[in-house]
């Protein structure tokens, strides 16, 4: 078999493997879309119900350092 024909076949096989890997990752992303949407909704709902921030402590650094 001529070398140029082998190089063409090897290149074609490599491109085919790359395309198949791309399609596999794309299909995996489509299958995981409902899971991602559910997690995103859960996180945003939890952020909306977040407790108010704690008020800053009374006193200053000097008070803290004098006590400790």
mmCIF file of the N, C-alpha and C atoms, coordinates in Angstrom:
data_MODEL
# 
_entry.id   MODEL 
# 
loop_
_atom_site.group_PDB 
_atom_site.id 
_atom_site.type_symbol 
_atom_site.label_atom_id 
_atom_site.label_alt_id 
_atom_site.label_comp_id 
_atom_site.label_asym_id 
_atom_site.label_entity_id 
_atom_site.label_seq_id 
_atom_site.pdbx_PDB_ins_code 
_atom_site.Cartn_x 
_atom_site.Cartn_y 
_atom_site.Cartn_z 
_atom_site.occupancy 
_atom_site.B_iso_or_equiv 
_atom_site.pdbx_formal_charge 
_atom_site.auth_seq_id 
_atom_site.auth_comp_id 
_atom_site.auth_asym_id 
_atom_site.auth_atom_id 
_atom_site.pdbx_PDB_model_num 
ATOM 1   N N  . UNK A 1 1  ? 0.863   -1.174 0.000  1.00 0.00 ? 1  UNK A N  1 
ATOM 2   C CA . UNK A 1 1  ? 0.000   0.000  0.000  1.00 0.00 ? 1  UNK A CA 1 
ATOM 3   C C  . UNK A 1 1  ? 0.907   1.234  0.000  1.00 0.00 ? 1  UNK A C  1 
ATOM 4   N N  . UNK A 1 2  ? 0.628   2.187  -0.858 1.00 0.00 ? 2  UNK A N  1 
ATOM 5   C CA . UNK A 1 2  ? 1.467   3.393  -0.920 1.00 0.00 ? 2  UNK A CA 1 
ATOM 6   C C  . UNK A 1 2  ? 1.384   4.188  0.385  1.00 0.00 ? 2  UNK A C  1 
ATOM 7   N N  . UNK A 1 3  ? 2.462   4.859  0.701  1.00 0.00 ? 3  UNK A N  1 
ATOM 8   C CA . UNK A 1 3  ? 2.545   5.624  1.945  1.00 0.00 ? 3  UNK A CA 1 
ATOM 9   C C  . UNK A 1 3  ? 1.510   6.732  1.976  1.00 0.00 ? 3  UNK A C  1 
ATOM 10  N N  . UNK A 1 4  ? 1.284   7.397  0.850  1.00 0.00 ? 4  UNK A N  1 
ATOM 11  C CA . UNK A 1 4  ? 0.322   8.506  0.814  1.00 0.00 ? 4  UNK A CA 1 
ATOM 12  C C  . UNK A 1 4  ? -1.095  8.007  1.110  1.00 0.00 ? 4  UNK A C  1 
ATOM 13  N N  . UNK A 1 5  ? -1.420  6.811  0.627  1.00 0.00 ? 5  UNK A N  1 
ATOM 14  C CA . UNK A 1 5  ? -2.747  6.241  0.891  1.00 0.00 ? 5  UNK A CA 1 
ATOM 15  C C  . UNK A 1 5  ? -2.886  5.893  2.371  1.00 0.00 ? 5  UNK A C  1 
ATOM 16  N N  . UNK A 1 6  ? -1.840  5.367  2.974  1.00 0.00 ? 6  UNK A N  1 
ATOM 17  C CA . UNK A 1 6  ? -1.874  5.077  4.405  1.00 0.00 ? 6  UNK A CA 1 
ATOM 18  C C  . UNK A 1 6  ? -2.038  6.358  5.223  1.00 0.00 ? 6  UNK A C  1 
ATOM 19  N N  . UNK A 1 7  ? -1.348  7.406  4.834  1.00 0.00 ? 7  UNK A N  1 
ATOM 20  C CA . UNK A 1 7  ? -1.464  8.689  5.544  1.00 0.00 ? 7  UNK A CA 1 
ATOM 21  C C  . UNK A 1 7  ? -2.876  9.241  5.425  1.00 0.00 ? 7  UNK A C  1 
ATOM 22  N N  . UNK A 1 8  ? -3.479  9.121  4.264  1.00 0.00 ? 8  UNK A N  1 
ATOM 23  C CA . UNK A 1 8  ? -4.857  9.601  4.076  1.00 0.00 ? 8  UNK A CA 1 
ATOM 24  C C  . UNK A 1 8  ? -5.825  8.787  4.929  1.00 0.00 ? 8  UNK A C  1 
ATOM 25  N N  . UNK A 1 9  ? -5.655  7.480  4.945  1.00 0.00 ? 9  UNK A N  1 
ATOM 26  C CA . UNK A 1 9  ? -6.554  6.634  5.734  1.00 0.00 ? 9  UNK A CA 1 
ATOM 27  C C  . UNK A 1 9  ? -6.390  6.920  7.225  1.00 0.00 ? 9  UNK A C  1 
ATOM 28  N N  . UNK A 1 10 ? -5.165  7.042  7.685  1.00 0.00 ? 10 UNK A N  1 
ATOM 29  C CA . UNK A 1 10 ? -4.926  7.336  9.099  1.00 0.00 ? 10 UNK A CA 1 
ATOM 30  C C  . UNK A 1 10 ? -5.508  8.689  9.477  1.00 0.00 ? 10 UNK A C  1 
ATOM 31  N N  . UNK A 1 11 ? -5.345  9.688  8.609  1.00 0.00 ? 11 UNK A N  1 
ATOM 32  C CA . UNK A 1 11 ? -5.910  11.016 8.876  1.00 0.00 ? 11 UNK A CA 1 
ATOM 33  C C  . UNK A 1 11 ? -7.432  10.959 8.926  1.00 0.00 ? 11 UNK A C  1 
ATOM 34  N N  . UNK A 1 12 ? -8.029  10.217 8.009  1.00 0.00 ? 12 UNK A N  1 
ATOM 35  C CA . UNK A 1 12 ? -9.490  10.094 7.990  1.00 0.00 ? 12 UNK A CA 1 
ATOM 36  C C  . UNK A 1 12 ? -9.991  9.401  9.253  1.00 0.00 ? 12 UNK A C  1 
ATOM 37  N N  . UNK A 1 13 ? -9.282  8.362  9.685  1.00 0.00 ? 13 UNK A N  1 
ATOM 38  C CA . UNK A 1 13 ? -9.687  7.662  10.911 1.00 0.00 ? 13 UNK A CA 1 
ATOM 39  C C  . UNK A 1 13 ? -9.550  8.584  12.117 1.00 0.00 ? 13 UNK A C  1 
ATOM 40  N N  . UNK A 1 14 ? -8.493  9.361  12.183 1.00 0.00 ? 14 UNK A N  1 
ATOM 41  C CA . UNK A 1 14 ? -8.316  10.288 13.297 1.00 0.00 ? 14 UNK A CA 1 
ATOM 42  C C  . UNK A 1 14 ? -9.420  11.345 13.318 1.00 0.00 ? 14 UNK A C  1 
ATOM 43  N N  . UNK A 1 15 ? -9.778  11.873 12.161 1.00 0.00 ? 15 UNK A N  1 
ATOM 44  C CA . UNK A 1 15 ? -10.880 12.840 12.092 1.00 0.00 ? 15 UNK A CA 1 
ATOM 45  C C  . UNK A 1 15 ? -12.203 12.208 12.504 1.00 0.00 ? 15 UNK A C  1 
ATOM 46  N N  . UNK A 1 16 ? -12.417 10.951 12.104 1.00 0.00 ? 16 UNK A N  1 
ATOM 47  C CA . UNK A 1 16 ? -13.639 10.252 12.479 1.00 0.00 ? 16 UNK A CA 1 
ATOM 48  C C  . UNK A 1 16 ? -13.699 10.044 13.995 1.00 0.00 ? 16 UNK A C  1 
ATOM 49  N N  . UNK A 1 17 ? -12.591 9.645  14.598 1.00 0.00 ? 17 UNK A N  1 
ATOM 50  C CA . UNK A 1 17 ? -12.556 9.455  16.050 1.00 0.00 ? 17 UNK A CA 1 
ATOM 51  C C  . UNK A 1 17 ? -12.804 10.777 16.768 1.00 0.00 ? 17 UNK A C  1 
ATOM 52  N N  . UNK A 1 18 ? -12.211 11.863 16.266 1.00 0.00 ? 18 UNK A N  1 
ATOM 53  C CA . UNK A 1 18 ? -12.439 13.178 16.862 1.00 0.00 ? 18 UNK A CA 1 
ATOM 54  C C  . UNK A 1 18 ? -13.909 13.560 16.779 1.00 0.00 ? 18 UNK A C  1 
ATOM 55  N N  . UNK A 1 19 ? -14.527 13.338 15.619 1.00 0.00 ? 19 UNK A N  1 
ATOM 56  C CA . UNK A 1 19 ? -15.942 13.680 15.439 1.00 0.00 ? 19 UNK A CA 1 
ATOM 57  C C  . UNK A 1 19 ? -16.818 12.841 16.364 1.00 0.00 ? 19 UNK A C  1 
ATOM 58  N N  . UNK A 1 20 ? -16.507 11.558 16.496 1.00 0.00 ? 20 UNK A N  1 
ATOM 59  C CA . UNK A 1 20 ? -17.297 10.695 17.378 1.00 0.00 ? 20 UNK A CA 1 
ATOM 60  C C  . UNK A 1 20 ? -17.151 11.120 18.838 1.00 0.00 ? 20 UNK A C  1 
ATOM 61  N N  . UNK A 1 21 ? -15.948 11.508 19.254 1.00 0.00 ? 21 UNK A N  1 
ATOM 62  C CA . UNK A 1 21 ? -15.750 11.976 20.628 1.00 0.00 ? 21 UNK A CA 1 
ATOM 63  C C  . UNK A 1 21 ? -16.531 13.263 20.865 1.00 0.00 ? 21 UNK A C  1 
ATOM 64  N N  . UNK A 1 22 ? -16.518 14.173 19.877 1.00 0.00 ? 22 UNK A N  1 
ATOM 65  C CA . UNK A 1 22 ? -17.275 15.416 19.998 1.00 0.00 ? 22 UNK A CA 1 
ATOM 66  C C  . UNK A 1 22 ? -18.759 15.134 20.126 1.00 0.00 ? 22 UNK A C  1 
ATOM 67  N N  . UNK A 1 23 ? -19.278 14.238 19.298 1.00 0.00 ? 23 UNK A N  1 
ATOM 68  C CA . UNK A 1 23 ? -20.707 13.887 19.353 1.00 0.00 ? 23 UNK A CA 1 
ATOM 69  C C  . UNK A 1 23 ? -21.043 13.236 20.693 1.00 0.00 ? 23 UNK A C  1 
ATOM 70  N N  . UNK A 1 24 ? -20.154 12.381 21.204 1.00 0.00 ? 24 UNK A N  1 
ATOM 71  C CA . UNK A 1 24 ? -20.405 11.725 22.487 1.00 0.00 ? 24 UNK A CA 1 
ATOM 72  C C  . UNK A 1 24 ? -20.480 12.748 23.617 1.00 0.00 ? 24 UNK A C  1 
ATOM 73  N N  . UNK A 1 25 ? -19.577 13.712 23.632 1.00 0.00 ? 25 UNK A N  1 
ATOM 74  C CA . UNK A 1 25 ? -19.601 14.749 24.668 1.00 0.00 ? 25 UNK A CA 1 
ATOM 75  C C  . UNK A 1 25 ? -20.846 15.622 24.521 1.00 0.00 ? 25 UNK A C  1 
ATOM 76  N N  . UNK A 1 26 ? -21.230 15.925 23.286 1.00 0.00 ? 26 UNK A N  1 
ATOM 77  C CA . UNK A 1 26 ? -22.438 16.722 23.037 1.00 0.00 ? 26 UNK A CA 1 
ATOM 78  C C  . UNK A 1 26 ? -23.675 15.982 23.547 1.00 0.00 ? 26 UNK A C  1 
ATOM 79  N N  . UNK A 1 27 ? -23.773 14.692 23.265 1.00 0.00 ? 27 UNK A N  1 
ATOM 80  C CA . UNK A 1 27 ? -24.923 13.917 23.734 1.00 0.00 ? 27 UNK A CA 1 
ATOM 81  C C  . UNK A 1 27 ? -24.924 13.808 25.255 1.00 0.00 ? 27 UNK A C  1 
ATOM 82  N N  . UNK A 1 28 ? -23.760 13.665 25.862 1.00 0.00 ? 28 UNK A N  1 
ATOM 83  C CA . UNK A 1 28 ? -23.680 13.629 27.323 1.00 0.00 ? 28 UNK A CA 1 
ATOM 84  C C  . UNK A 1 28 ? -24.166 14.954 27.919 1.00 0.00 ? 28 UNK A C  1 
ATOM 85  N N  . UNK A 1 29 ? -23.785 16.067 27.304 1.00 0.00 ? 29 UNK A N  1 
ATOM 86  C CA . UNK A 1 29 ? -24.228 17.377 27.790 1.00 0.00 ? 29 UNK A CA 1 
ATOM 87  C C  . UNK A 1 29 ? -25.744 17.514 27.669 1.00 0.00 ? 29 UNK A C  1 
ATOM 88  N N  . UNK A 1 30 ? -26.312 17.024 26.592 1.00 0.00 ? 30 UNK A N  1 
ATOM 89  C CA . UNK A 1 30 ? -27.770 17.091 26.424 1.00 0.00 ? 30 UNK A CA 1 
ATOM 90  C C  . UNK A 1 30 ? -28.461 16.225 27.475 1.00 0.00 ? 30 UNK A C  1 
ATOM 91  N N  . UNK A 1 31 ? -27.898 15.054 27.754 1.00 0.00 ? 31 UNK A N  1 
ATOM 92  C CA . UNK A 1 31 ? -28.505 14.178 28.753 1.00 0.00 ? 31 UNK A CA 1 
ATOM 93  C C  . UNK A 1 31 ? -28.406 14.775 30.153 1.00 0.00 ? 31 UNK A C  1 
ATOM 94  N N  . UNK A 1 32 ? -27.363 15.525 30.441 1.00 0.00 ? 32 UNK A N  1 
ATOM 95  C CA . UNK A 1 32 ? -27.163 16.103 31.770 1.00 0.00 ? 32 UNK A CA 1 
ATOM 96  C C  . UNK A 1 32 ? -27.897 17.434 31.952 1.00 0.00 ? 32 UNK A C  1 
ATOM 97  N N  . UNK A 1 33 ? -28.508 17.957 30.910 1.00 0.00 ? 33 UNK A N  1 
ATOM 98  C CA . UNK A 1 33 ? -29.177 19.257 30.995 1.00 0.00 ? 33 UNK A CA 1 
ATOM 99  C C  . UNK A 1 33 ? -30.268 19.298 32.072 1.00 0.00 ? 33 UNK A C  1 
ATOM 100 N N  . UNK A 1 34 ? -31.156 18.297 32.186 1.00 0.00 ? 34 UNK A N  1 
ATOM 101 C CA . UNK A 1 34 ? -32.164 18.364 33.258 1.00 0.00 ? 34 UNK A CA 1 
ATOM 102 C C  . UNK A 1 34 ? -31.541 18.371 34.658 1.00 0.00 ? 34 UNK A C  1 
ATOM 103 N N  . UNK A 1 35 ? -30.458 17.629 34.840 1.00 0.00 ? 35 UNK A N  1 
ATOM 104 C CA . UNK A 1 35 ? -29.794 17.604 36.151 1.00 0.00 ? 35 UNK A CA 1 
ATOM 105 C C  . UNK A 1 35 ? -29.230 18.987 36.461 1.00 0.00 ? 35 UNK A C  1 
ATOM 106 N N  . UNK A 1 36 ? -28.590 19.598 35.463 1.00 0.00 ? 36 UNK A N  1 
ATOM 107 C CA . UNK A 1 36 ? -28.008 20.931 35.663 1.00 0.00 ? 36 UNK A CA 1 
ATOM 108 C C  . UNK A 1 36 ? -29.091 21.951 35.960 1.00 0.00 ? 36 UNK A C  1 
ATOM 109 N N  . UNK A 1 37 ? -30.208 21.869 35.253 1.00 0.00 ? 37 UNK A N  1 
ATOM 110 C CA . UNK A 1 37 ? -31.306 22.810 35.500 1.00 0.00 ? 37 UNK A CA 1 
ATOM 111 C C  . UNK A 1 37 ? -31.870 22.637 36.910 1.00 0.00 ? 37 UNK A C  1 
ATOM 112 N N  . UNK A 1 38 ? -32.004 21.392 37.347 1.00 0.00 ? 38 UNK A N  1 
ATOM 113 C CA . UNK A 1 38 ? -32.510 21.139 38.699 1.00 0.00 ? 38 UNK A CA 1 
ATOM 114 C C  . UNK A 1 38 ? -31.565 21.670 39.766 1.00 0.00 ? 38 UNK A C  1 
ATOM 115 N N  . UNK A 1 39 ? -30.275 21.429 39.585 1.00 0.00 ? 39 UNK A N  1 
ATOM 116 C CA . UNK A 1 39 ? -29.302 21.938 40.564 1.00 0.00 ? 39 UNK A CA 1 
ATOM 117 C C  . UNK A 1 39 ? -29.274 23.459 40.575 1.00 0.00 ? 39 UNK A C  1 
ATOM 118 N N  . UNK A 1 40 ? -29.346 24.057 39.403 1.00 0.00 ? 40 UNK A N  1 
ATOM 119 C CA . UNK A 1 40 ? -29.331 25.516 39.321 1.00 0.00 ? 40 UNK A CA 1 
ATOM 120 C C  . UNK A 1 40 ? -30.555 26.107 40.014 1.00 0.00 ? 40 UNK A C  1 
ATOM 121 N N  . UNK A 1 41 ? -31.721 25.505 39.781 1.00 0.00 ? 41 UNK A N  1 
ATOM 122 C CA . UNK A 1 41 ? -32.947 25.993 40.417 1.00 0.00 ? 41 UNK A CA 1 
ATOM 123 C C  . UNK A 1 41 ? -32.846 25.846 41.937 1.00 0.00 ? 41 UNK A C  1 
ATOM 124 N N  . UNK A 1 42 ? -32.317 24.706 42.397 1.00 0.00 ? 42 UNK A N  1 
ATOM 125 C CA . UNK A 1 42 ? -32.188 24.484 43.829 1.00 0.00 ? 42 UNK A CA 1 
ATOM 126 C C  . UNK A 1 42 ? -31.250 25.522 44.460 1.00 0.00 ? 42 UNK A C  1 
ATOM 127 N N  . UNK A 1 43 ? -30.155 25.827 43.794 1.00 0.00 ? 43 UNK A N  1 
ATOM 128 C CA . UNK A 1 43 ? -29.200 26.797 44.335 1.00 0.00 ? 43 UNK A CA 1 
ATOM 129 C C  . UNK A 1 43 ? -29.808 28.192 44.367 1.00 0.00 ? 43 UNK A C  1 
ATOM 130 N N  . UNK A 1 44 ? -30.493 28.593 43.286 1.00 0.00 ? 44 UNK A N  1 
ATOM 131 C CA . UNK A 1 44 ? -31.093 29.935 43.260 1.00 0.00 ? 44 UNK A CA 1 
ATOM 132 C C  . UNK A 1 44 ? -32.227 30.060 44.264 1.00 0.00 ? 44 UNK A C  1 
ATOM 133 N N  . UNK A 1 45 ? -33.001 28.996 44.464 1.00 0.00 ? 45 UNK A N  1 
ATOM 134 C CA . UNK A 1 45 ? -34.064 29.049 45.471 1.00 0.00 ? 45 UNK A CA 1 
ATOM 135 C C  . UNK A 1 45 ? -33.469 29.182 46.873 1.00 0.00 ? 45 UNK A C  1 
ATOM 136 N N  . UNK A 1 46 ? -32.372 28.478 47.126 1.00 0.00 ? 46 UNK A N  1 
ATOM 137 C CA . UNK A 1 46 ? -31.729 28.571 48.435 1.00 0.00 ? 46 UNK A CA 1 
ATOM 138 C C  . UNK A 1 46 ? -31.149 29.969 48.642 1.00 0.00 ? 46 UNK A C  1 
ATOM 139 N N  . UNK A 1 47 ? -30.652 30.583 47.576 1.00 0.00 ? 47 UNK A N  1 
ATOM 140 C CA . UNK A 1 47 ? -30.082 31.925 47.711 1.00 0.00 ? 47 UNK A CA 1 
ATOM 141 C C  . UNK A 1 47 ? -31.179 32.954 48.003 1.00 0.00 ? 47 UNK A C  1 
ATOM 142 N N  . UNK A 1 48 ? -32.378 32.737 47.482 1.00 0.00 ? 48 UNK A N  1 
ATOM 143 C CA . UNK A 1 48 ? -33.479 33.668 47.741 1.00 0.00 ? 48 UNK A CA 1 
ATOM 144 C C  . UNK A 1 48 ? -33.946 33.574 49.194 1.00 0.00 ? 48 UNK A C  1 
ATOM 145 N N  . UNK A 1 49 ? -33.836 32.387 49.800 1.00 0.00 ? 49 UNK A N  1 
ATOM 146 C CA . UNK A 1 49 ? -34.287 32.183 51.173 1.00 0.00 ? 49 UNK A CA 1 
ATOM 147 C C  . UNK A 1 49 ? -33.165 32.393 52.170 1.00 0.00 ? 49 UNK A C  1 
ATOM 148 N N  . UNK A 1 50 ? -32.091 32.973 51.736 1.00 0.00 ? 50 UNK A N  1 
ATOM 149 C CA . UNK A 1 50 ? -30.926 33.154 52.598 1.00 0.00 ? 50 UNK A CA 1 
ATOM 150 C C  . UNK A 1 50 ? -31.270 34.077 53.766 1.00 0.00 ? 50 UNK A C  1 
ATOM 151 N N  . UNK A 1 51 ? -30.716 33.764 54.931 1.00 0.00 ? 51 UNK A N  1 
ATOM 152 C CA . UNK A 1 51 ? -30.936 34.587 56.115 1.00 0.00 ? 51 UNK A CA 1 
ATOM 153 C C  . UNK A 1 51 ? -30.245 35.937 55.922 1.00 0.00 ? 51 UNK A C  1 
ATOM 154 N N  . UNK A 1 52 ? -30.754 36.959 56.563 1.00 0.00 ? 52 UNK A N  1 
ATOM 155 C CA . UNK A 1 52 ? -30.068 38.255 56.458 1.00 0.00 ? 52 UNK A CA 1 
ATOM 156 C C  . UNK A 1 52 ? -28.675 38.173 57.068 1.00 0.00 ? 52 UNK A C  1 
ATOM 157 N N  . UNK A 1 53 ? -27.818 39.008 56.583 1.00 0.00 ? 53 UNK A N  1 
ATOM 158 C CA . UNK A 1 53 ? -26.434 39.004 57.060 1.00 0.00 ? 53 UNK A CA 1 
ATOM 159 C C  . UNK A 1 53 ? -26.383 39.382 58.533 1.00 0.00 ? 53 UNK A C  1 
ATOM 160 N N  . UNK A 1 54 ? -25.410 38.818 59.223 1.00 0.00 ? 54 UNK A N  1 
ATOM 161 C CA . UNK A 1 54 ? -25.248 39.132 60.646 1.00 0.00 ? 54 UNK A CA 1 
ATOM 162 C C  . UNK A 1 54 ? -24.772 40.567 60.788 1.00 0.00 ? 54 UNK A C  1 
ATOM 163 N N  . UNK A 1 55 ? -25.274 41.276 61.798 1.00 0.00 ? 55 UNK A N  1 
ATOM 164 C CA . UNK A 1 55 ? -24.798 42.651 61.997 1.00 0.00 ? 55 UNK A CA 1 
ATOM 165 C C  . UNK A 1 55 ? -23.328 42.632 62.414 1.00 0.00 ? 55 UNK A C  1 
ATOM 166 N N  . UNK A 1 56 ? -22.619 43.664 62.107 1.00 0.00 ? 56 UNK A N  1 
ATOM 167 C CA . UNK A 1 56 ? -21.196 43.686 62.500 1.00 0.00 ? 56 UNK A CA 1 
ATOM 168 C C  . UNK A 1 56 ? -21.075 43.699 64.021 1.00 0.00 ? 56 UNK A C  1 
ATOM 169 N N  . UNK A 1 57 ? -20.052 43.073 64.543 1.00 0.00 ? 57 UNK A N  1 
ATOM 170 C CA . UNK A 1 57 ? -19.906 43.030 66.004 1.00 0.00 ? 57 UNK A CA 1 
ATOM 171 C C  . UNK A 1 57 ? -19.651 44.427 66.565 1.00 0.00 ? 57 UNK A C  1 
ATOM 172 N N  . UNK A 1 58 ? -20.156 44.626 67.779 1.00 0.00 ? 58 UNK A N  1 
ATOM 173 C CA . UNK A 1 58 ? -19.953 45.928 68.436 1.00 0.00 ? 58 UNK A CA 1 
ATOM 174 C C  . UNK A 1 58 ? -18.545 45.973 69.002 1.00 0.00 ? 58 UNK A C  1 
ATOM 175 N N  . UNK A 1 59 ? -17.990 47.108 68.999 1.00 0.00 ? 59 UNK A N  1 
ATOM 176 C CA . UNK A 1 59 ? -16.640 47.257 69.516 1.00 0.00 ? 59 UNK A CA 1 
ATOM 177 C C  . UNK A 1 59 ? -15.664 47.434 68.362 1.00 0.00 ? 59 UNK A C  1 
ATOM 178 N N  . UNK A 1 60 ? -14.414 47.532 68.719 1.00 0.00 ? 60 UNK A N  1 
ATOM 179 C CA . UNK A 1 60 ? -13.389 47.752 67.710 1.00 0.00 ? 60 UNK A CA 1 
ATOM 180 C C  . UNK A 1 60 ? -12.245 46.759 67.919 1.00 0.00 ? 60 UNK A C  1 
ATOM 181 N N  . UNK A 1 61 ? -11.278 46.869 67.072 1.00 0.00 ? 61 UNK A N  1 
ATOM 182 C CA . UNK A 1 61 ? -10.119 45.978 67.187 1.00 0.00 ? 61 UNK A CA 1 
ATOM 183 C C  . UNK A 1 61 ? -9.366  46.236 68.490 1.00 0.00 ? 61 UNK A C  1 
ATOM 184 N N  . UNK A 1 62 ? -9.315  47.499 68.904 1.00 0.00 ? 62 UNK A N  1 
ATOM 185 C CA . UNK A 1 62 ? -8.613  47.825 70.144 1.00 0.00 ? 62 UNK A CA 1 
ATOM 186 C C  . UNK A 1 62 ? -9.305  47.172 71.340 1.00 0.00 ? 62 UNK A C  1 
ATOM 187 N N  . UNK A 1 63 ? -10.640 47.147 71.346 1.00 0.00 ? 63 UNK A N  1 
ATOM 188 C CA . UNK A 1 63 ? -11.353 46.491 72.440 1.00 0.00 ? 63 UNK A CA 1 
ATOM 189 C C  . UNK A 1 63 ? -11.033 45.005 72.453 1.00 0.00 ? 63 UNK A C  1 
ATOM 190 N N  . UNK A 1 64 ? -11.006 44.392 71.301 1.00 0.00 ? 64 UNK A N  1 
ATOM 191 C CA . UNK A 1 64 ? -10.715 42.966 71.215 1.00 0.00 ? 64 UNK A CA 1 
ATOM 192 C C  . UNK A 1 64 ? -9.292  42.667 71.701 1.00 0.00 ? 64 UNK A C  1 
ATOM 193 N N  . UNK A 1 65 ? -8.357  43.476 71.238 1.00 0.00 ? 65 UNK A N  1 
ATOM 194 C CA . UNK A 1 65 ? -6.970  43.214 71.621 1.00 0.00 ? 65 UNK A CA 1 
ATOM 195 C C  . UNK A 1 65 ? -6.734  43.486 73.101 1.00 0.00 ? 65 UNK A C  1 
ATOM 196 N N  . UNK A 1 66 ? -7.480  44.409 73.699 1.00 0.00 ? 66 UNK A N  1 
ATOM 197 C CA . UNK A 1 66 ? -7.279  44.656 75.126 1.00 0.00 ? 66 UNK A CA 1 
ATOM 198 C C  . UNK A 1 66 ? -7.880  43.535 75.984 1.00 0.00 ? 66 UNK A C  1 
ATOM 199 N N  . UNK A 1 67 ? -8.915  42.873 75.485 1.00 0.00 ? 67 UNK A N  1 
ATOM 200 C CA . UNK A 1 67 ? -9.521  41.772 76.228 1.00 0.00 ? 67 UNK A CA 1 
ATOM 201 C C  . UNK A 1 67 ? -8.698  40.499 76.113 1.00 0.00 ? 67 UNK A C  1 
ATOM 202 N N  . UNK A 1 68 ? -8.004  40.331 75.019 1.00 0.00 ? 68 UNK A N  1 
ATOM 203 C CA . UNK A 1 68 ? -7.276  39.070 74.785 1.00 0.00 ? 68 UNK A CA 1 
ATOM 204 C C  . UNK A 1 68 ? -5.825  39.310 74.834 1.00 0.00 ? 68 UNK A C  1 
# 
